[in-house]
Amino acid sequence: MPYHAVAVGQNWAEVAPEYKILILALMKVAGGGWLATAFATAALLFIPFRKGMRWSYWALPAVGLPAALTSLYATIYVTQNTPASPPWIAAAVGTILLVSGAIFSAIP
């Protein structure tokens, strides 16, 4: 992403190969976490949530909030410590929507 280059002060081509490996590994871990979150959310929505099982109303945010909050934290951290402008507003909106959905689904 363009803000990554701004944050580190280098283009991708200028980054040392050792750092590229580390950065790509970290990005794959993050992607795997988001993929696992997506699968868990889909399973909860299509099975217990559709059946009206009340516990699933709280399981959904319990699965989604760790991923949403860590994403929000990371983007704010980069914003505060580098000249880059990562999309922290999108992470904040996603977190707010997740919490709002949990609240509204819990109202009988």
N, CA, C and O atoms as a printed pandas DataFrame, in Angstrom:
     atom_number atom_name residue_name chain_id  residue_number  x_coord  y_coord  z_coord
0              1         N          MET        A               1    0.848   -1.175    0.000
1              2        CA          MET        A               1    0.000    0.000    0.000
2              3         C          MET        A               1    0.898    1.245    0.000
3              4         O          MET        A               1    1.999    1.228    0.549
4              5         N          PRO        A               2    0.418    2.302   -0.613
5              6        CA          PRO        A               2    1.240    3.520   -0.657
6              7         C          PRO        A               2    1.644    4.047    0.723
7              8         O          PRO        A               2    2.756    4.548    0.891
8              9         N          TYR        A               3    0.750    3.938    1.710
9             10        CA          TYR        A               3    1.114    4.465    3.026
10            11         C          TYR        A               3    2.211    3.630    3.690
11            12         O          TYR        A               3    2.901    4.134    4.577
12            13         N          HIS        A               4    2.391    2.372    3.289
13            14        CA          HIS        A               4    3.486    1.570    3.819
14            15         C          HIS        A               4    4.830    2.185    3.418
15            16         O          HIS        A               4    5.746    2.287    4.234
16            17         N          ALA        A               5    4.934    2.592    2.153
17            18        CA          ALA        A               5    6.176    3.211    1.676
18            19         C          ALA        A               5    6.451    4.518    2.407
19            20         O          ALA        A               5    7.599    4.827    2.727
20            21         N          VAL        A               6    5.400    5.282    2.669
21            22        CA          VAL        A               6    5.569    6.534    3.418
22            23         C          VAL        A               6    6.018    6.236    4.842
23            24         O          VAL        A               6    6.893    6.921    5.373
24            25         N          ALA        A               7    5.428    5.223    5.460
25            26        CA          ALA        A               7    5.747    4.886    6.850
26            27         C          ALA        A               7    7.216    4.505    7.024
27            28         O          ALA        A               7    7.844    4.901    8.005
28            29         N          VAL        A               8    7.764    3.749    6.090
29            30        CA          VAL        A               8    9.156    3.300    6.233
30            31         C          VAL        A               8   10.144    4.165    5.447
31            32         O          VAL        A               8   11.356    4.005    5.593
32            33         N          GLY        A               9    9.646    5.064    4.628
33            34        CA          GLY        A               9   10.530    5.941    3.874
34            35         C          GLY        A               9   11.264    5.261    2.743
35            36         O          GLY        A               9   12.320    5.723    2.311
36            37         N          GLN        A              10   10.699    4.149    2.253
37            38        CA          GLN        A              10   11.319    3.421    1.145
38            39         C          GLN        A              10   10.234    2.815    0.264
39            40         O          GLN        A              10    9.139    2.494    0.724
40            41         N          ASN        A              11   10.567    2.667   -1.013
41            42        CA          ASN        A              11    9.701    1.900   -1.905
42            43         C          ASN        A              11    9.986    0.421   -1.680
43            44         O          ASN        A              11   11.025    0.061   -1.126
44            45         N          TRP        A              12    9.074   -0.425   -2.107
45            46        CA          TRP        A              12    9.234   -1.867   -1.918
46            47         C          TRP        A              12   10.522   -2.377   -2.552
47            48         O          TRP        A              12   11.178   -3.255   -1.993
48            49         N          ALA        A              13   10.888   -1.845   -3.698
49            50        CA          ALA        A              13   12.102   -2.290   -4.393
50            51         C          ALA        A              13   13.363   -1.977   -3.591
51            52         O          ALA        A              13   14.386   -2.640   -3.758
52            53         N          GLU        A              14   13.292   -0.966   -2.720
53            54        CA          GLU        A              14   14.456   -0.570   -1.935
54            55         C          GLU        A              14   14.591   -1.348   -0.618
55            56         O          GLU        A              14   15.632   -1.276    0.035
56            57         N          VAL        A              15   13.570   -2.073   -0.232
57            58        CA          VAL        A              15   13.586   -2.799    1.038
58            59         C          VAL        A              15   14.498   -4.019    0.909
59            60         O          VAL        A              15   14.458   -4.739   -0.089
60            61         N          ALA        A              16   15.312   -4.235    1.928
61            62        CA          ALA        A              16   16.241   -5.373    1.925
62            63         C          ALA        A              16   15.457   -6.691    1.863
63            64         O          ALA        A              16   14.382   -6.797    2.453
64            65         N          PRO        A              17   15.988   -7.691    1.156
65            66        CA          PRO        A              17   15.289   -8.972    0.998
66            67         C          PRO        A              17   14.905   -9.633    2.326
67            68         O          PRO        A              17   13.840  -10.243    2.425
68            69         N          GLU        A              18   15.758   -9.516    3.342
69            70        CA          GLU        A              18   15.444  -10.117    4.641
70            71         C          GLU        A              18   14.189   -9.487    5.247
71            72         O          GLU        A              18   13.350  -10.182    5.820
72            73         N          TYR        A              19   14.074   -8.174    5.114
73            74        CA          TYR        A              19   12.905   -7.471    5.645
74            75         C          TYR        A              19   11.651   -7.789    4.831
75            76         O          TYR        A              19   10.553   -7.868    5.381
76            77         N          LYS        A              20   11.818   -7.971    3.527
77            78        CA          LYS        A              20   10.680   -8.352    2.682
78            79         C          LYS        A              20   10.086   -9.678    3.154
79            80         O          LYS        A              20    8.867   -9.825    3.246
80            81         N          ILE        A              21   10.952  -10.633    3.449
81            82        CA          ILE        A              21   10.487  -11.944    3.917
82            83         C          ILE        A              21    9.711  -11.785    5.223
83            84         O          ILE        A              21    8.628  -12.348    5.385
84            85         N          LEU        A              22   10.268  -11.021    6.137
85            86        CA          LEU        A              22    9.608  -10.812    7.427
86            87         C          LEU        A              22    8.275  -10.087    7.261
87            88         O          LEU        A              22    7.276  -10.492    7.855
88            89         N          ILE        A              23    8.247   -9.036    6.472
89            90        CA          ILE        A              23    7.018   -8.263    6.262
90            91         C          ILE        A              23    5.952   -9.134    5.601
91            92         O          ILE        A              23    4.794   -9.123    6.019
92            93         N          LEU        A              24    6.337   -9.883    4.576
93            94        CA          LEU        A              24    5.365  -10.748    3.901
94            95         C          LEU        A              24    4.852  -11.841    4.834
95            96         O          LEU        A              24    3.673  -12.191    4.782
96            97         N          ALA        A              25    5.721  -12.385    5.685
97            98        CA          ALA        A              25    5.281  -13.402    6.643
98            99         C          ALA        A              25    4.259  -12.808    7.617
99           100         O          ALA        A              25    3.240  -13.438    7.900
100          101         N          LEU        A              26    4.519  -11.619    8.124
101          102        CA          LEU        A              26    3.586  -10.959    9.037
102          103         C          LEU        A              26    2.254  -10.657    8.351
103          104         O          LEU        A              26    1.191  -10.778    8.961
104          105         N          MET        A              27    2.321  -10.267    7.090
105          106        CA          MET        A              27    1.088   -9.987    6.343
106          107         C          MET        A              27    0.291  -11.276    6.108
107          108         O          MET        A              27   -0.939  -11.258    6.125
108          109         N          LYS        A              28    0.984  -12.376    5.892
109          110        CA          LYS        A              28    0.291  -13.660    5.712
110          111         C          LYS        A              28   -0.361  -14.123    7.009
111          112         O          LYS        A              28   -1.454  -14.688    6.989
112          113         N          VAL        A              29    0.303  -13.885    8.127
113          114        CA          VAL        A              29   -0.297  -14.217    9.421
114          115         C          VAL        A              29   -1.560  -13.391    9.636
115          116         O          VAL        A              29   -2.592  -13.924   10.044
116          117         N          ALA        A              30   -1.480  -12.099    9.365
117          118        CA          ALA        A              30   -2.649  -11.230    9.519
118          119         C          ALA        A              30   -3.775  -11.671    8.581
119          120         O          ALA        A              30   -4.938  -11.722    8.983
120          121         N          GLY        A              31   -3.433  -11.983    7.356
121          122        CA          GLY        A              31   -4.439  -12.452    6.400
122          123         C          GLY        A              31   -5.078  -13.754    6.842
123          124         O          GLY        A              31   -6.284  -13.944    6.683
124          125         N          GLY        A              32   -4.277  -14.648    7.395
125          126        CA          GLY        A              32   -4.820  -15.903    7.914
126          127         C          GLY        A              32   -5.772  -15.669    9.067
127          128         O          GLY        A              32   -6.797  -16.341    9.178
128          129         N          GLY        A              33   -5.440  -14.720    9.925
129          130        CA          GLY        A              33   -6.330  -14.376   11.029
130          131         C          GLY        A              33   -7.652  -13.807   10.539
131          132         O          GLY        A              33   -8.713  -14.148   11.063
132          133         N          TRP        A              34   -7.589  -12.948    9.545
133          134        CA          TRP        A              34   -8.828  -12.388    8.986
134          135         C          TRP        A              34   -9.644  -13.461    8.270
135          136         O          TRP        A              34  -10.873  -13.451    8.335
136          137         N          LEU        A              35   -8.973  -14.379    7.593
137          138        CA          LEU        A              35   -9.683  -15.470    6.925
138          139         C          LEU        A              35  -10.359  -16.379    7.949
139          140         O          LEU        A              35  -11.509  -16.775    7.756
140          141         N          ALA        A              36   -9.670  -16.711    9.019
141          142        CA          ALA        A              36  -10.261  -17.535   10.082
142          143         C          ALA        A              36  -11.453  -16.819   10.707
143          144         O          ALA        A              36  -12.472  -17.447   10.995
144          145         N          THR        A              37  -11.333  -15.516   10.916
145          146        CA          THR        A              37  -12.438  -14.722   11.461
146          147         C          THR        A              37  -13.630  -14.752   10.515
147          148         O          THR        A              37  -14.771  -14.886   10.958
148          149         N          ALA        A              38  -13.376  -14.630    9.231
149          150        CA          ALA        A              38  -14.456  -14.652    8.242
150          151         C          ALA        A              38  -15.168  -16.001    8.228
151          152         O          ALA        A              38  -16.397  -16.047    8.177
152          153         N          PHE        A              39  -14.417  -17.096    8.271
153          154        CA          PHE        A              39  -15.033  -18.426    8.276
154          155         C          PHE        A              39  -15.831  -18.670    9.553
155          156         O          PHE        A              39  -16.930  -19.224    9.510
156          157         N          ALA        A              40  -15.277  -18.257   10.681
157          158        CA          ALA        A              40  -15.993  -18.432   11.951
158          159         C          ALA        A              40  -17.271  -17.605   11.971
159          160         O          ALA        A              40  -18.309  -18.074   12.438
160          161         N          THR        A              41  -17.199  -16.380   11.469
161          162        CA          THR        A              41  -18.381  -15.514   11.413
162          163         C          THR        A              41  -19.440  -16.110   10.492
163          164         O          THR        A              41  -20.623  -16.125   10.833
164          165         N          ALA        A              42  -19.027  -16.594    9.344
165          166        CA          ALA        A              42  -19.985  -17.201    8.405
166          167         C          ALA        A              42  -20.651  -18.423    9.029
167          168         O          ALA        A              42  -21.864  -18.603    8.912
168          169         N          ALA        A              43  -19.862  -19.254    9.687
169          170        CA          ALA        A              43  -20.437  -20.445   10.321
170          171         C          ALA        A              43  -21.447  -20.054   11.398
171          172         O          ALA        A              43  -22.513  -20.660   11.500
172          173         N          LEU        A              44  -21.116  -19.052   12.192
173          174        CA          LEU        A              44  -22.040  -18.599   13.238
174          175         C          LEU        A              44  -23.308  -17.994   12.648
175          176         O          LEU        A              44  -24.399  -18.205   13.176
176          177         N          LEU        A              45  -23.172  -17.250   11.566
177          178        CA          LEU        A              45  -24.347  -16.626   10.952
178          179         C          LEU        A              45  -25.267  -17.644   10.283
179          180         O          LEU        A              45  -26.489  -17.550   10.396
180          181         N          PHE        A              46  -24.681  -18.611    9.590
181          182        CA          PHE        A              46  -25.497  -19.536    8.809
182          183         C          PHE        A              46  -26.092  -20.686    9.618
183          184         O          PHE        A              46  -27.036  -21.329    9.159
184          185         N          ILE        A              47  -25.571  -20.954   10.792
185          186        CA          ILE        A              47  -26.126  -22.074   11.566
186          187         C          ILE        A              47  -26.832  -21.569   12.831
187          188         O          ILE        A              47  -28.060  -21.492   12.828
188          189         N          PRO        A              48  -26.123  -21.224   13.904
189          190        CA          PRO        A              48  -26.849  -20.881   15.139
190          191         C          PRO        A              48  -27.600  -19.552   15.079
191          192         O          PRO        A              48  -28.687  -19.443   15.646
192          193         N          PHE        A              49  -27.050  -18.542   14.408
193          194        CA          PHE        A              49  -27.736  -17.251   14.346
194          195         C          PHE        A              49  -29.059  -17.366   13.605
195          196         O          PHE        A              49  -30.065  -16.803   14.035
196          197         N          ARG        A              50  -29.060  -18.096   12.490
197          198        CA          ARG        A              50  -30.302  -18.291   11.716
198          199         C          ARG        A              50  -31.356  -19.056   12.508
199          200         O          ARG        A              50  -32.555  -18.863   12.310
200          201         N          LYS        A              51  -30.902  -19.918   13.399
201          202        CA          LYS        A              51  -31.836  -20.697   14.218
202          203         C          LYS        A              51  -32.305  -19.924   15.444
203          204         O          LYS        A              51  -33.112  -20.428   16.225
204          205         N          GLY        A              52  -31.806  -18.708   15.616
205          206        CA          GLY        A              52  -32.219  -17.876   16.725
206          207         C          GLY        A              52  -31.592  -18.237   18.057
207          208         O          GLY        A              52  -32.114  -17.863   19.108
208          209         N          MET        A              53  -30.492  -18.950   18.030
209          210        CA          MET        A              53  -29.814  -19.316   19.274
210          211         C          MET        A              53  -29.169  -18.063   19.869
211          212         O          MET        A              53  -28.277  -17.468   19.266
212          213         N          ARG        A              54  -29.626  -17.675   21.049
213          214        CA          ARG        A              54  -29.220  -16.413   21.662
214          215         C          ARG        A              54  -27.708  -16.315   21.908
215          216         O          ARG        A              54  -27.145  -15.224   21.816
216          217         N          TRP        A              55  -27.057  -17.411   22.213
217          218        CA          TRP        A              55  -25.627  -17.354   22.483
218          219         C          TRP        A              55  -24.841  -16.866   21.275
219          220         O          TRP        A              55  -23.772  -16.275   21.427
220          221         N          SER        A              56  -25.363  -17.109   20.070
221          222        CA          SER        A              56  -24.643  -16.692   18.863
222          223         C          SER        A              56  -24.628  -15.178   18.703
223          224         O          SER        A              56  -23.762  -14.634   18.018
224          225         N          TYR        A              57  -25.593  -14.490   19.337
225          226        CA          TYR        A              57  -25.632  -13.031   19.260
226          227         C          TYR        A              57  -24.399  -12.417   19.921
227          228         O          TYR        A              57  -23.958  -11.334   19.538
228          229         N          TRP        A              58  -23.850  -13.112   20.909
229          230        CA          TRP        A              58  -22.660  -12.628   21.590
230          231         C          TRP        A              58  -21.403  -13.303   21.066
231          232         O          TRP        A              58  -20.308  -12.759   21.206
232          233         N          ALA        A              59  -21.542  -14.469   20.469
233          234        CA          ALA        A              59  -20.377  -15.151   19.901
234          235         C          ALA        A              59  -19.844  -14.400   18.683
235          236         O          ALA        A              59  -18.635  -14.354   18.459
236          237         N          LEU        A              60  -20.742  -13.814   17.902
237          238        CA          LEU        A              60  -20.302  -13.079   16.712
238          239         C          LEU        A              60  -19.366  -11.921   17.055
239          240         O          LEU        A              60  -18.278  -11.844   16.484
240          241         N          PRO        A              61  -19.743  -11.021   17.961
241          242        CA          PRO        A              61  -18.779   -9.963   18.299
242          243         C          PRO        A              61  -17.551  -10.494   19.037
243          244         O          PRO        A              61  -16.474   -9.904   18.943
244          245         N          ALA        A              62  -17.698  -11.593   19.766
245          246        CA          ALA        A              62  -16.545  -12.173   20.452
246          247         C          ALA        A              62  -15.511  -12.665   19.446
247          248         O          ALA        A              62  -14.310  -12.628   19.716
248          249         N          VAL        A              63  -15.970  -13.120   18.300
249          250        CA          VAL        A              63  -15.062  -13.561   17.238
250          251         C          VAL        A              63  -14.511  -12.353   16.473
251          252         O          VAL        A              63  -13.322  -12.305   16.159
252          253         N          GLY        A              64  -15.368  -11.391   16.177
253          254        CA          GLY        A              64  -14.973  -10.266   15.334
254          255         C          GLY        A              64  -14.200   -9.164   16.022
255          256         O          GLY        A              64  -13.329   -8.547   15.410
256          257         N          LEU        A              65  -14.501   -8.905   17.282
257          258        CA          LEU        A              65  -13.860   -7.774   17.963
258          259         C          LEU        A              65  -12.341   -7.885   18.105
259          260         O          LEU        A              65  -11.652   -6.881   17.921
260          261         N          PRO        A              66  -11.794   -9.045   18.420
261          262        CA          PRO        A              66  -10.320   -9.093   18.500
262          263         C          PRO        A              66   -9.650   -8.689   17.179
263          264         O          PRO        A              66   -8.660   -7.957   17.187
264          265         N          ALA        A              67  -10.171   -9.153   16.074
265          266        CA          ALA        A              67   -9.593   -8.794   14.773
266          267         C          ALA        A              67   -9.809   -7.315   14.469
267          268         O          ALA        A              67   -8.899   -6.634   13.996
268          269         N          ALA        A              68  -11.013   -6.820   14.742
269          270        CA          ALA        A              68  -11.321   -5.417   14.456
270          271         C          ALA        A              68  -10.487   -4.479   15.331
271          272         O          ALA        A              68   -9.936   -3.492   14.845
272          273         N          LEU        A              69  -10.400   -4.795   16.611
273          274        CA          LEU        A              69   -9.672   -3.908   17.528
274          275         C          LEU        A              69   -8.169   -3.921   17.273
275          276         O          LEU        A              69   -7.519   -2.881   17.382
276          277         N          THR        A              70   -7.607   -5.075   16.937
277          278        CA          THR        A              70   -6.172   -5.099   16.636
278          279         C          THR        A              70   -5.870   -4.345   15.352
279          280         O          THR        A              70   -4.831   -3.695   15.242
280          281         N          SER        A              71   -6.763   -4.427   14.386
281          282        CA          SER        A              71   -6.596   -3.661   13.153
282          283         C          SER        A              71   -6.676   -2.162   13.437
283          284         O          SER        A              71   -5.866   -1.383   12.934
284          285         N          LEU        A              72   -7.645   -1.769   14.235
285          286        CA          LEU        A              72   -7.785   -0.359   14.604
286          287         C          LEU        A              72   -6.544    0.117   15.359
287          288         O          LEU        A              72   -6.004    1.184   15.065
288          289         N          TYR        A              73   -6.101   -0.665   16.320
289          290        CA          TYR        A              73   -4.906   -0.303   17.091
290          291         C          TYR        A              73   -3.688   -0.134   16.179
291          292         O          TYR        A              73   -2.950    0.844   16.298
292          293         N          ALA        A              74   -3.483   -1.083   15.276
293          294        CA          ALA        A              74   -2.301   -1.032   14.403
294          295         C          ALA        A              74   -2.325    0.192   13.490
295          296         O          ALA        A              74   -1.300    0.846   13.299
296          297         N          THR        A              75   -3.487    0.499   12.929
297          298        CA          THR        A              75   -3.555    1.656   12.023
298          299         C          THR        A              75   -3.366    2.967   12.784
299          300         O          THR        A              75   -2.723    3.890   12.282
300          301         N          ILE        A              76   -3.921    3.052   13.989
301          302        CA          ILE        A              76   -3.716    4.265   14.791
302          303         C          ILE        A              76   -2.253    4.386   15.216
303          304         O          ILE        A              76   -1.695    5.483   15.224
304          305         N          TYR        A              77   -1.644    3.276   15.563
305          306        CA          TYR        A              77   -0.233    3.267   15.959
306          307         C          TYR        A              77    0.658    3.783   14.826
307          308         O          TYR        A              77    1.555    4.594   15.058
308          309         N          VAL        A              78    0.410    3.314   13.606
309          310        CA          VAL        A              78    1.197    3.771   12.454
310          311         C          VAL        A              78    0.932    5.249   12.208
311          312         O          VAL        A              78    1.860    5.999   11.905
312          313         N          THR        A              79   -0.322    5.682   12.332
313          314        CA          THR        A              79   -0.666    7.091   12.127
314          315         C          THR        A              79    0.083    7.989   13.111
315          316         O          THR        A              79    0.579    9.050   12.733
316          317         N          GLN        A              80    0.162    7.567   14.359
317          318        CA          GLN        A              80    0.784    8.393   15.396
318          319         C          GLN        A              80    2.305    8.375   15.369
319          320         O          GLN        A              80    2.943    9.299   15.874
320          321         N          ASN        A              81    2.891    7.341   14.791
321          322        CA          ASN        A              81    4.348    7.199   14.867
322          323         C          ASN        A              81    5.089    7.335   13.549
323          324         O          ASN        A              81    6.310    7.188   13.511
324          325         N          THR        A              82    4.376    7.612   12.476
325          326        CA          THR        A              82    5.020    7.806   11.168
326          327         C          THR        A              82    4.282    8.927   10.432
327          328         O          THR        A              82    3.211    9.351   10.866
328          329         N          PRO        A              83    4.840    9.401    9.336
329          330        CA          PRO        A              83    4.132   10.402    8.541
330          331         C          PRO        A              83    3.049    9.793    7.632
331          332         O          PRO        A              83    2.385   10.515    6.888
332          333         N          ALA        A              84    2.877    8.489    7.696
333          334        CA          ALA        A              84    1.905    7.802    6.824
334          335         C          ALA        A              84    0.470    8.048    7.287
335          336         O          ALA        A              84    0.224    8.438    8.428
336          337         N          SER        A              85   -0.467    7.812    6.372
337          338        CA          SER        A              85   -1.899    7.964    6.670
338          339         C          SER        A              85   -2.635    6.668    6.354
339          340         O          SER        A              85   -3.295    6.574    5.318
340          341         N          PRO        A              86   -2.535    5.663    7.229
341          342        CA          PRO        A              86   -3.263    4.414    6.983
342          343         C          PRO        A              86   -4.765    4.617    7.182
343          344         O          PRO        A              86   -5.182    5.599    7.795
344          345         N          PRO        A              87   -5.568    3.706    6.673
345          346        CA          PRO        A              87   -7.032    3.861    6.731
346          347         C          PRO        A              87   -7.618    3.519    8.100
347          348         O          PRO        A              87   -8.411    2.585    8.214
348          349         N          TRP        A              88   -7.239    4.259    9.132
349          350        CA          TRP        A              88   -7.738    3.978   10.481
350          351         C          TRP        A              88   -9.222    4.283   10.609
351          352         O          TRP        A              88   -9.913    3.679   11.429
352          353         N          ILE        A              89   -9.712    5.211    9.808
353          354        CA          ILE        A              89  -11.146    5.542    9.881
354          355         C          ILE        A              89  -11.984    4.338    9.447
355          356         O          ILE        A              89  -13.031    4.072   10.038
356          357         N          ALA        A              90  -11.541    3.620    8.437
357          358        CA          ALA        A              90  -12.258    2.422    7.998
358          359         C          ALA        A              90  -12.273    1.368    9.097
359          360         O          ALA        A              90  -13.290    0.709    9.314
360          361         N          ALA        A              91  -11.152    1.208    9.788
361          362        CA          ALA        A              91  -11.092    0.252   10.894
362          363         C          ALA        A              91  -12.014    0.689   12.036
363          364         O          ALA        A              91  -12.664   -0.145   12.666
364          365         N          ALA        A              92  -12.066    1.987   12.299
365          366        CA          ALA        A              92  -12.943    2.493   13.358
366          367         C          ALA        A              92  -14.411    2.294   12.994
367          368         O          ALA        A              92  -15.208    1.875   13.833
368          369         N          VAL        A              93  -14.768    2.591   11.754
369          370        CA          VAL        A              93  -16.157    2.403   11.305
370          371         C          VAL        A              93  -16.544    0.929   11.378
371          372         O          VAL        A              93  -17.644    0.598   11.823
372          373         N          GLY        A              94  -15.659    0.051   10.951
373          374        CA          GLY        A              94  -15.936   -1.384   11.028
374          375         C          GLY        A              94  -16.152   -1.848   12.458
375          376         O          GLY        A              94  -17.049   -2.647   12.727
376          377         N          THR        A              95  -15.342   -1.352   13.365
377          378        CA          THR        A              95  -15.481   -1.717   14.775
378          379         C          THR        A              95  -16.804   -1.203   15.336
379          380         O          THR        A              95  -17.502   -1.922   16.051
380          381         N          ILE        A              96  -17.140    0.032   15.013
381          382        CA          ILE        A              96  -18.404    0.617   15.476
382          383         C          ILE        A              96  -19.596   -0.156   14.922
383          384         O          ILE        A              96  -20.560   -0.415   15.643
384          385         N          LEU        A              97  -19.532   -0.521   13.653
385          386        CA          LEU        A              97  -20.631   -1.295   13.059
386          387         C          LEU        A              97  -20.771   -2.666   13.712
387          388         O          LEU        A              97  -21.884   -3.142   13.937
388          389         N          LEU        A              98  -19.657   -3.290   14.011
389          390        CA          LEU        A              98  -19.692   -4.596   14.672
390          391         C          LEU        A              98  -20.350   -4.496   16.048
391          392         O          LEU        A              98  -21.212   -5.303   16.396
392          393         N          VAL        A              99  -19.934   -3.501   16.818
393          394        CA          VAL        A              99  -20.535   -3.312   18.150
394          395         C          VAL        A              99  -22.008   -2.935   18.024
395          396         O          VAL        A              99  -22.834   -3.434   18.788
396          397         N          SER        A             100  -22.350   -2.072   17.084
397          398        CA          SER        A             100  -23.748   -1.679   16.882
398          399         C          SER        A             100  -24.605   -2.877   16.495
399          400         O          SER        A             100  -25.717   -3.033   17.001
400          401         N          GLY        A             101  -24.105   -3.716   15.613
401          402        CA          GLY        A             101  -24.833   -4.908   15.224
402          403         C          GLY        A             101  -25.063   -5.838   16.391
403          404         O          GLY        A             101  -26.134   -6.432   16.514
404          405         N          ALA        A             102  -24.070   -5.971   17.247
405          406        CA          ALA        A             102  -24.218   -6.814   18.441
406          407         C          ALA        A             102  -25.297   -6.262   19.365
407          408         O          ALA        A             102  -26.117   -7.006   19.903
408          409         N          ILE        A             103  -25.281   -4.954   19.537
409          410        CA          ILE        A             103  -26.283   -4.335   20.424
410          411         C          ILE        A             103  -27.687   -4.482   19.846
411          412         O          ILE        A             103  -28.613   -4.872   20.557
412          413         N          PHE        A             104  -27.848   -4.173   18.569
413          414        CA          PHE        A             104  -29.176   -4.242   17.956
414          415         C          PHE        A             104  -29.695   -5.671   17.828
415          416         O          PHE        A             104  -30.904   -5.893   17.895
416          417         N          SER        A             105  -28.811   -6.634   17.646
417          418        CA          SER        A             105  -29.282   -8.013   17.555
418          419         C          SER        A             105  -29.680   -8.574   18.916
419          420         O          SER        A             105  -30.453   -9.528   19.001
420          421         N          ALA        A             106  -29.145   -7.972   19.981
421          422        CA          ALA        A             106  -29.453   -8.441   21.324
422          423         C          ALA        A             106  -30.778   -7.884   21.849
423          424         O          ALA        A             106  -31.332   -8.388   22.825
424          425         N          ILE        A             107  -31.273   -6.839   21.187
425          426        CA          ILE        A             107  -32.556   -6.249   21.620
426          427         C          ILE        A             107  -33.695   -7.141   21.130
427          428         O          ILE        A             107  -33.811   -7.399   19.932
428          429         N          PRO        A             108  -34.535   -7.612   22.053
429          430        CA          PRO        A             108  -35.621   -8.509   21.637
430          431         C          PRO        A             108  -36.692   -7.821   20.818
431          432         O          PRO        A             108  -37.660   -8.460   20.405
